[in-house]
Amino acid sequence: MTMTDLTGYIASTMVLLTFMTKDMRNLRVLAIFSNIAFITYGTLVWLPPVFCLHLLLLPVNALRLREMLIVESCGSTVPSSRAATEIFGAPPPSR
């Protein structure tokens, strides 16, 4: 088995683990590592669809994890729209 094959199996195993995870924080952490593994695999084998998909999913998972950690650190349940406003700022006023 080559290093490239091993990278693909590791990435696939991480996806399987995300489907078995019940805690959302752990799911996001595993998804981030899975994205990194698939980006590596997509680069090594040169599979642009795999590479591009996980390159787009990586910041999504990172932002969602950050949002969850901010809400948890507040110590109270904050509606996700308010949490998003705290992270990204208020939307521009409509005209």
QUIJOWO-V823089 format. One record per helix or strand of 3 or more residues. SS is the DSSP state (H for helix, E for strand). FROM is the first residue (numbers start at 1). TO is the last residue. If there is no record, write none. Layout:
ss = <SS SS>
from = <FROM FROM>
to = <TO TO>
This chain:
ss = <H H H H>
from = <3 24 48 80>
to = <20 45 74 88>
